[in-house]
Amino acid sequence: MPTAQQLTDPIAEHGEGPVWDADGGRLLAVDLEQGDLLAVTPGGESSKHHVADALACVRPRRQGGWVVAARRRFALFSSVDDLLAGREEPRMLTPLWDDPDLRFNEGGCDPQGRFFCGSMAYGGSSKAEQPVGVLWRLDPDGSAHPALEGLTIPNGLGWSPDGQRAYHVDSPSGEVSLLHVEPGTGEVLGREPWVRLADVLGGEVGGVPDGLVVDAEGGVWVALNGAGAVVRLDADGALSERVEVGVPGVTACTLGGTAAGDDGTGDDGAGPSGGAVLYVTTSTQGIDLEAHPASGSVFALPVAVAALPPLRYDG
């Protein structure tokens, strides 16, 4: 069974939202409840910049720059390097709610250039584990809309290579679901179960599904938070691989490359058969750090499958 190797020192209280920055040749992620943007080189060097009270899910923009979900609003910035150096601060868009118990969590872009991100209650708040979560949609014109309500911990979101399937996780369900999204408007028309993790893993999962990423063959890599692993489901929903991570709090994963200009999509990638690198973020929250001192680190593993380039926000 393959094992991801520790790439960085512990750099986050709660790492999340990873995405590969091909131009910069680095992984971007967030320390969610600390509100920091993280940048990690393939060699394991890291830097960070504080952005907001909380920061979730960073994704590229088609015209250059980046979109992020801060605690209760979306935000845009032009340059990772300028942000990290303190030469730029994100342009914050209109707050979407006033409730201090809620924050953004995780999401992704659709093939049409819309950015979706889910909101949830803070753990420990009076609303924790209640279905107050909303999947929000940021349209290219900068307007934000609730796309799906009644969620608890909305997490990973990704589209199949042909753009026809949207995979989504609401963590307490123990499932990866399919969202039916109207391509022209971005309206979510419905949600149905796709894979129940306990079924494909043969019983007790040991954790909950968290972040996910889809590869070029249509495989869905799902972080199992609490189980210390990432599993790959093939396009039919069957288990095809399990990667051990070595710490329990596995929060999210993405696929990328090893250098500037290498996004893991080509035949000259870093994997054993020209594939990508699987990057995994982890958390310290609720973890025995004496037993698991590497918690909060980024882990990495070359894999045989190629990446899909990250979908971009068109605003």
C-alpha positions as a LaTeX table, in Angstrom:
\begin{tabular}{lrrr}
\hline
Residue & $x$ (\AA) & $y$ (\AA) & $z$ (\AA) \\
\hline
Met1 & 0.00 & 0.00 & 0.00 \\
Pro2 & 1.60 & 3.33 & $-1.03$ \\
Thr3 & 2.43 & 5.89 & 1.64 \\
Ala4 & 2.63 & 9.64 & 1.14 \\
Gln5 & 5.81 & 11.20 & 2.50 \\
Gln6 & 6.00 & 14.26 & 4.71 \\
Leu7 & 6.96 & 17.20 & 2.48 \\
Thr8 & 6.98 & 20.13 & 4.94 \\
Asp9 & 7.32 & 20.73 & 8.62 \\
Pro10 & 3.98 & 21.31 & 10.37 \\
Ile11 & 2.86 & 24.61 & 8.82 \\
Ala12 & $-0.86$ & 24.77 & 9.51 \\
Glu13 & $-3.30$ & 24.35 & 12.35 \\
His14 & $-5.86$ & 23.17 & 9.80 \\
Gly15 & $-4.53$ & 22.90 & 6.25 \\
Glu16 & $-7.18$ & 22.92 & 3.50 \\
Gly17 & $-8.08$ & 24.00 & $-0.04$ \\
Pro18 & $-4.94$ & 22.91 & $-1.96$ \\
Val19 & $-4.43$ & 23.73 & $-5.64$ \\
Trp20 & $-1.40$ & 23.57 & $-7.94$ \\
Asp21 & 0.02 & 26.89 & $-9.20$ \\
Ala22 & 1.67 & 25.88 & $-12.47$ \\
Asp23 & 3.10 & 29.34 & $-13.21$ \\
Gly24 & 4.75 & 29.53 & $-9.80$ \\
Gly25 & 5.67 & 25.84 & $-9.69$ \\
Arg26 & 4.21 & 25.45 & $-6.22$ \\
Leu27 & 1.28 & 24.25 & $-4.17$ \\
Leu28 & $-1.11$ & 26.82 & $-2.74$ \\
Ala29 & $-3.29$ & 26.00 & 0.26 \\
Val30 & $-4.77$ & 27.69 & 3.32 \\
Asp31 & $-4.54$ & 27.45 & 7.09 \\
Leu32 & $-8.28$ & 27.75 & 7.30 \\
Glu33 & $-9.18$ & 29.07 & 10.74 \\
Gln34 & $-5.95$ & 31.08 & 11.03 \\
Gly35 & $-6.82$ & 32.84 & 7.77 \\
Asp36 & $-3.39$ & 32.33 & 6.16 \\
Leu37 & $-2.51$ & 31.66 & 2.53 \\
Leu38 & 0.23 & 29.01 & 2.25 \\
Ala39 & 2.69 & 28.46 & $-0.61$ \\
Val40 & 4.79 & 25.27 & $-0.72$ \\
Thr41 & 7.53 & 24.41 & $-3.21$ \\
Pro42 & 8.04 & 20.81 & $-4.43$ \\
Gly43 & 11.15 & 20.77 & $-2.25$ \\
Gly44 & 9.12 & 21.51 & 0.87 \\
Glu45 & 9.94 & 25.19 & 1.45 \\
Ser46 & 6.93 & 27.15 & 2.63 \\
Ser47 & 5.76 & 30.72 & 3.13 \\
Lys48 & 2.53 & 32.22 & 4.37 \\
His49 & 0.59 & 35.47 & 4.57 \\
His50 & $-2.33$ & 36.34 & 6.83 \\
Val51 & $-5.40$ & 37.38 & 4.83 \\
Ala52 & $-8.55$ & 37.23 & 6.98 \\
Asp53 & $-10.17$ & 35.76 & 10.11 \\
Ala54 & $-10.66$ & 32.56 & 8.11 \\
Leu55 & $-9.60$ & 31.60 & 4.60 \\
Ala56 & $-10.91$ & 28.73 & 2.49 \\
Cys57 & $-10.36$ & 27.33 & $-0.96$ \\
Val58 & $-8.06$ & 29.29 & $-3.29$ \\
Arg59 & $-8.53$ & 28.87 & $-7.05$ \\
Pro60 & $-7.00$ & 30.51 & $-10.19$ \\
Arg61 & $-8.78$ & 33.04 & $-12.42$ \\
Arg62 & $-8.86$ & 32.75 & $-16.22$ \\
Gln63 & $-7.53$ & 36.24 & $-16.80$ \\
Gly64 & $-4.79$ & 35.87 & $-14.20$ \\
Gly65 & $-4.89$ & 36.17 & $-10.44$ \\
Trp66 & $-6.78$ & 34.20 & $-7.82$ \\
Val67 & $-10.12$ & 33.94 & $-6.05$ \\
Val68 & $-10.49$ & 32.91 & $-2.42$ \\
Ala69 & $-13.31$ & 32.49 & 0.05 \\
Ala70 & $-12.58$ & 34.44 & 3.22 \\
Arg71 & $-14.62$ & 33.97 & 6.38 \\
Arg72 & $-17.94$ & 35.27 & 4.99 \\
Arg73 & $-17.11$ & 36.83 & 1.65 \\
Phe74 & $-15.34$ & 36.09 & $-1.59$ \\
Ala75 & $-12.12$ & 37.96 & $-2.42$ \\
Leu76 & $-9.85$ & 38.49 & $-5.43$ \\
Phe77 & $-6.13$ & 39.16 & $-5.76$ \\
Ser78 & $-3.72$ & 39.46 & $-8.66$ \\
Ser79 & $-0.36$ & 38.03 & $-7.57$ \\
Val80 & 0.63 & 35.33 & $-5.09$ \\
Asp81 & 4.14 & 36.77 & $-4.85$ \\
Asp82 & 2.85 & 40.28 & $-4.15$ \\
Leu83 & 0.42 & 38.97 & $-1.57$ \\
Leu84 & 3.10 & 36.92 & 0.21 \\
Ala85 & 5.43 & 39.94 & 0.21 \\
Gly86 & 2.76 & 42.27 & 1.61 \\
Arg87 & 2.63 & 44.39 & $-1.56$ \\
Glu88 & $-1.02$ & 43.48 & $-2.26$ \\
Glu89 & $-4.09$ & 42.77 & $-0.19$ \\
Pro90 & $-7.15$ & 40.96 & $-1.60$ \\
Arg91 & $-10.14$ & 42.95 & $-2.80$ \\
Met92 & $-12.93$ & 41.80 & $-0.52$ \\
Leu93 & $-16.41$ & 41.44 & $-2.04$ \\
Thr94 & $-19.71$ & 41.99 & $-0.22$ \\
Pro95 & $-20.25$ & 39.92 & 2.96 \\
Leu96 & $-22.85$ & 37.21 & 2.45 \\
Trp97 & $-24.03$ & 36.81 & 6.06 \\
Asp98 & $-23.68$ & 38.39 & 9.50 \\
Asp99 & $-23.82$ & 35.28 & 11.69 \\
Pro100 & $-20.45$ & 34.95 & 13.52 \\
Asp101 & $-20.98$ & 31.19 & 13.93 \\
Leu102 & $-20.62$ & 30.53 & 10.18 \\
Arg103 & $-17.59$ & 30.43 & 7.87 \\
Phe104 & $-16.65$ & 29.28 & 4.39 \\
Asn105 & $-15.06$ & 25.83 & 4.10 \\
Glu106 & $-14.27$ & 24.22 & 0.71 \\
Gly107 & $-15.27$ & 24.23 & $-2.94$ \\
Gly108 & $-14.05$ & 24.63 & $-6.52$ \\
Cys109 & $-14.81$ & 26.04 & $-9.96$ \\
Asp110 & $-17.08$ & 24.60 & $-12.64$ \\
Pro111 & $-16.18$ & 24.28 & $-16.35$ \\
Gln112 & $-18.14$ & 27.47 & $-17.13$ \\
Gly113 & $-15.99$ & 29.59 & $-14.83$ \\
Arg114 & $-18.21$ & 29.88 & $-11.76$ \\
Phe115 & $-16.69$ & 29.47 & $-8.28$ \\
Phe116 & $-18.63$ & 27.39 & $-5.73$ \\
Cys117 & $-17.77$ & 27.27 & $-2.04$ \\
Gly118 & $-19.69$ & 25.85 & 0.91 \\
Ser119 & $-20.35$ & 27.51 & 4.25 \\
Met120 & $-20.75$ & 25.73 & 7.59 \\
Ala121 & $-20.92$ & 26.36 & 11.33 \\
Tyr122 & $-17.76$ & 26.58 & 13.39 \\
Gly123 & $-17.10$ & 23.48 & 15.45 \\
Gly124 & $-18.07$ & 24.18 & 19.06 \\
Ser125 & $-20.70$ & 26.75 & 18.14 \\
Ser126 & $-24.37$ & 26.26 & 18.99 \\
Lys127 & $-25.02$ & 25.47 & 15.32 \\
Ala128 & $-22.25$ & 22.88 & 14.89 \\
Glu129 & $-23.35$ & 19.70 & 13.10 \\
Gln130 & $-26.65$ & 21.30 & 12.13 \\
Pro131 & $-27.80$ & 21.58 & 8.48 \\
Val132 & $-27.10$ & 25.31 & 8.25 \\
Gly133 & $-24.52$ & 24.89 & 5.47 \\
Val134 & $-24.98$ & 26.47 & 2.06 \\
Leu135 & $-23.15$ & 25.87 & $-1.22$ \\
Trp136 & $-22.62$ & 29.39 & $-2.58$ \\
Arg137 & $-21.99$ & 30.24 & $-6.24$ \\
Leu138 & $-19.89$ & 33.22 & $-7.31$ \\
Asp139 & $-20.77$ & 34.10 & $-10.90$ \\
Pro140 & $-18.28$ & 35.75 & $-13.29$ \\
Asp141 & $-20.06$ & 39.10 & $-12.87$ \\
Gly142 & $-19.17$ & 39.08 & $-9.17$ \\
Ser143 & $-22.67$ & 38.31 & $-7.88$ \\
Ala144 & $-23.05$ & 35.54 & $-5.29$ \\
His145 & $-26.02$ & 33.22 & $-4.92$ \\
Pro146 & $-27.01$ & 30.31 & $-2.63$ \\
Ala147 & $-26.94$ & 27.26 & $-4.92$ \\
Leu148 & $-27.78$ & 24.48 & $-2.45$ \\
Glu149 & $-28.98$ & 24.67 & 1.15 \\
Gly150 & $-29.49$ & 22.21 & 4.02 \\
Leu151 & $-25.88$ & 20.98 & 4.13 \\
Thr152 & $-23.87$ & 20.29 & 7.28 \\
Ile153 & $-20.16$ & 20.29 & 6.39 \\
Pro154 & $-19.95$ & 20.95 & 2.63 \\
Asn155 & $-16.51$ & 19.87 & 1.50 \\
Gly156 & $-14.76$ & 18.65 & $-1.65$ \\
Leu157 & $-16.17$ & 19.57 & $-5.06$ \\
Gly158 & $-14.86$ & 18.57 & $-8.49$ \\
Trp159 & $-15.99$ & 17.95 & $-12.06$ \\
Ser160 & $-15.36$ & 14.93 & $-14.29$ \\
Pro161 & $-12.98$ & 15.40 & $-17.25$ \\
Asp162 & $-15.91$ & 15.81 & $-19.68$ \\
Gly163 & $-17.59$ & 18.34 & $-17.39$ \\
Gln164 & $-20.77$ & 16.27 & $-17.16$ \\
Arg165 & $-20.50$ & 15.14 & $-13.54$ \\
Ala166 & $-20.04$ & 17.21 & $-10.39$ \\
Tyr167 & $-18.81$ & 15.24 & $-7.35$ \\
His168 & $-19.51$ & 16.71 & $-3.92$ \\
Val169 & $-19.00$ & 15.76 & $-0.28$ \\
Asp170 & $-21.15$ & 16.71 & 2.70 \\
Ser171 & $-18.87$ & 15.06 & 5.22 \\
Pro172 & $-21.31$ & 13.65 & 7.83 \\
Ser173 & $-23.15$ & 11.72 & 5.09 \\
Gly174 & $-20.17$ & 9.41 & 4.61 \\
Glu175 & $-20.80$ & 9.64 & 0.87 \\
Val176 & $-19.57$ & 11.21 & $-2.33$ \\
Ser177 & $-22.63$ & 12.61 & $-4.08$ \\
Leu178 & $-23.44$ & 13.77 & $-7.57$ \\
Leu179 & $-24.74$ & 17.30 & $-8.06$ \\
His180 & $-26.95$ & 17.97 & $-11.05$ \\
Val181 & $-25.85$ & 21.43 & $-12.19$ \\
Glu182 & $-27.48$ & 23.28 & $-15.09$ \\
Pro183 & $-24.51$ & 24.29 & $-17.30$ \\
Gly184 & $-26.06$ & 27.50 & $-18.59$ \\
Thr185 & $-26.98$ & 29.01 & $-15.24$ \\
Gly186 & $-25.06$ & 27.12 & $-12.57$ \\
Glu187 & $-28.31$ & 26.26 & $-10.82$ \\
Val188 & $-28.08$ & 23.08 & $-8.74$ \\
Leu189 & $-31.11$ & 21.04 & $-9.78$ \\
Gly190 & $-30.58$ & 18.13 & $-7.43$ \\
Arg191 & $-28.19$ & 15.96 & $-5.43$ \\
Glu192 & $-27.99$ & 12.17 & $-5.23$ \\
Pro193 & $-25.65$ & 9.61 & $-3.62$ \\
Trp194 & $-22.88$ & 8.24 & $-5.83$ \\
Val195 & $-20.62$ & 6.20 & $-3.51$ \\
Arg196 & $-21.05$ & 5.33 & 0.15 \\
Leu197 & $-17.50$ & 5.00 & 1.46 \\
Ala198 & $-18.34$ & 2.24 & 3.94 \\
Asp199 & $-19.58$ & 0.10 & 1.05 \\
Val200 & $-16.46$ & 0.39 & $-1.11$ \\
Leu201 & $-14.08$ & 0.10 & 1.85 \\
Gly202 & $-15.74$ & $-3.01$ & 3.20 \\
Gly203 & $-17.12$ & $-1.73$ & 6.47 \\
Glu204 & $-15.89$ & 0.84 & 8.97 \\
Val205 & $-14.25$ & 3.84 & 7.27 \\
Gly206 & $-12.51$ & 5.19 & 10.36 \\
Gly207 & $-13.16$ & 8.79 & 9.33 \\
Val208 & $-15.27$ & 10.99 & 7.10 \\
Pro209 & $-14.84$ & 12.07 & 3.47 \\
Asp210 & $-13.36$ & 15.55 & 3.22 \\
Gly211 & $-11.70$ & 17.29 & 0.26 \\
Leu212 & $-11.40$ & 15.68 & $-3.18$ \\
Val213 & $-9.76$ & 16.05 & $-6.57$ \\
Val214 & $-10.58$ & 14.44 & $-9.94$ \\
Asp215 & $-7.78$ & 13.12 & $-12.17$ \\
Ala216 & $-7.46$ & 12.96 & $-15.97$ \\
Glu217 & $-8.89$ & 9.42 & $-16.10$ \\
Gly218 & $-11.99$ & 10.42 & $-14.13$ \\
Gly219 & $-10.77$ & 8.94 & $-10.86$ \\
Val220 & $-11.91$ & 10.73 & $-7.71$ \\
Trp221 & $-9.33$ & 11.04 & $-4.91$ \\
Val222 & $-11.03$ & 11.57 & $-1.54$ \\
Ala223 & $-9.33$ & 12.58 & 1.72 \\
Leu224 & $-10.53$ & 10.50 & 4.69 \\
Asn225 & $-10.35$ & 12.78 & 7.71 \\
Gly226 & $-9.75$ & 10.73 & 10.83 \\
Ala227 & $-8.59$ & 7.67 & 8.91 \\
Gly228 & $-5.17$ & 8.95 & 7.85 \\
Ala229 & $-5.65$ & 8.10 & 4.19 \\
Val230 & $-6.67$ & 9.21 & 0.71 \\
Val231 & $-8.65$ & 6.79 & $-1.46$ \\
Arg232 & $-9.10$ & 6.80 & $-5.22$ \\
Leu233 & $-12.46$ & 5.79 & $-6.68$ \\
Asp234 & $-12.49$ & 5.02 & $-10.39$ \\
Ala235 & $-15.08$ & 6.53 & $-12.71$ \\
Asp236 & $-17.45$ & 3.68 & $-11.87$ \\
Gly237 & $-17.13$ & 4.28 & $-8.15$ \\
Ala238 & $-14.96$ & 1.25 & $-7.37$ \\
Leu239 & $-11.98$ & 1.52 & $-5.03$ \\
Ser240 & $-8.78$ & 1.50 & $-7.09$ \\
Glu241 & $-6.14$ & 2.72 & $-4.63$ \\
Arg242 & $-5.61$ & 3.67 & $-0.99$ \\
Val243 & $-2.75$ & 5.95 & 0.05 \\
Glu244 & $-1.71$ & 6.03 & 3.69 \\
Val245 & $-0.69$ & 9.43 & 4.99 \\
Gly246 & 0.65 & 8.73 & 8.49 \\
Val247 & $-1.39$ & 11.29 & 10.46 \\
Pro248 & $-5.13$ & 11.01 & 11.13 \\
Gly249 & $-6.30$ & 14.51 & 10.18 \\
Val250 & $-6.21$ & 14.23 & 6.40 \\
Thr251 & $-8.25$ & 17.18 & 5.14 \\
Ala252 & $-7.84$ & 17.60 & 1.37 \\
Cys253 & $-5.79$ & 16.64 & $-1.66$ \\
Thr254 & $-4.89$ & 17.83 & $-5.13$ \\
Leu255 & $-2.72$ & 16.78 & $-8.07$ \\
Gly256 & 0.12 & 18.85 & $-9.45$ \\
Gly257 & 3.66 & 18.88 & $-10.76$ \\
Thr258 & 7.21 & 19.42 & $-9.59$ \\
Ala259 & 8.32 & 22.71 & $-11.16$ \\
Ala260 & 7.19 & 25.91 & $-12.85$ \\
Gly261 & 5.33 & 25.06 & $-16.03$ \\
Asp262 & 4.71 & 21.48 & $-14.88$ \\
Asp263 & 1.11 & 21.00 & $-13.79$ \\
Gly264 & 1.18 & 17.20 & $-13.75$ \\
Thr265 & $-0.94$ & 16.91 & $-16.89$ \\
Gly266 & 1.74 & 15.93 & $-19.41$ \\
Asp267 & 3.62 & 12.75 & $-20.29$ \\
Asp268 & 6.76 & 14.12 & $-18.69$ \\
Gly269 & 5.23 & 14.34 & $-15.22$ \\
Ala270 & 6.82 & 13.22 & $-11.98$ \\
Gly271 & 4.88 & 10.04 & $-11.40$ \\
Pro272 & 6.23 & 6.56 & $-12.12$ \\
Ser273 & 4.39 & 6.44 & $-15.46$ \\
Gly274 & 4.42 & 10.09 & $-16.40$ \\
Gly275 & 1.77 & 11.03 & $-13.86$ \\
Ala276 & 1.33 & 13.77 & $-11.32$ \\
Val277 & 2.15 & 14.29 & $-7.66$ \\
Leu278 & $-0.59$ & 13.83 & $-5.08$ \\
Tyr279 & $-0.36$ & 16.61 & $-2.50$ \\
Val280 & $-2.22$ & 16.20 & 0.81 \\
Thr281 & $-3.03$ & 18.78 & 3.50 \\
Thr282 & $-3.51$ & 17.81 & 7.15 \\
Ser283 & $-4.84$ & 19.22 & 10.41 \\
Thr284 & $-3.82$ & 19.41 & 14.06 \\
Gln285 & $-7.38$ & 19.94 & 15.32 \\
Gly286 & $-8.48$ & 17.21 & 17.71 \\
Ile287 & $-5.21$ & 15.32 & 17.17 \\
Asp288 & $-2.84$ & 13.90 & 19.81 \\
Leu289 & 0.25 & 15.80 & 18.69 \\
Glu290 & 2.60 & 13.76 & 20.86 \\
Ala291 & 1.49 & 10.65 & 18.97 \\
His292 & 1.29 & 12.42 & 15.59 \\
Pro293 & 3.82 & 15.29 & 15.58 \\
Ala294 & 3.73 & 15.63 & 11.77 \\
Ser295 & 0.09 & 16.76 & 11.85 \\
Gly296 & $-0.37$ & 20.08 & 10.07 \\
Ser297 & 2.26 & 19.20 & 7.46 \\
Val298 & 1.81 & 18.78 & 3.72 \\
Phe299 & 2.45 & 15.27 & 2.39 \\
Ala300 & 3.22 & 14.18 & $-1.18$ \\
Leu301 & 3.35 & 11.06 & $-3.35$ \\
Pro302 & 4.11 & 10.62 & $-7.09$ \\
Val303 & 1.24 & 8.75 & $-8.74$ \\
Ala304 & 0.83 & 7.10 & $-12.13$ \\
Val305 & $-2.20$ & 9.08 & $-13.27$ \\
Ala306 & $-2.09$ & 12.55 & $-14.82$ \\
Ala307 & $-3.74$ & 15.61 & $-13.32$ \\
Leu308 & $-6.49$ & 17.74 & $-14.75$ \\
Pro309 & $-5.55$ & 21.43 & $-14.85$ \\
Pro310 & $-7.52$ & 23.24 & $-12.14$ \\
Leu311 & $-10.74$ & 24.82 & $-13.38$ \\
Arg312 & $-10.62$ & 28.62 & $-13.29$ \\
Tyr313 & $-12.93$ & 31.37 & $-12.16$ \\
Asp314 & $-13.94$ & 33.63 & $-15.06$ \\
Gly315 & $-14.38$ & 36.83 & $-13.06$ \\
\hline
\end{tabular}
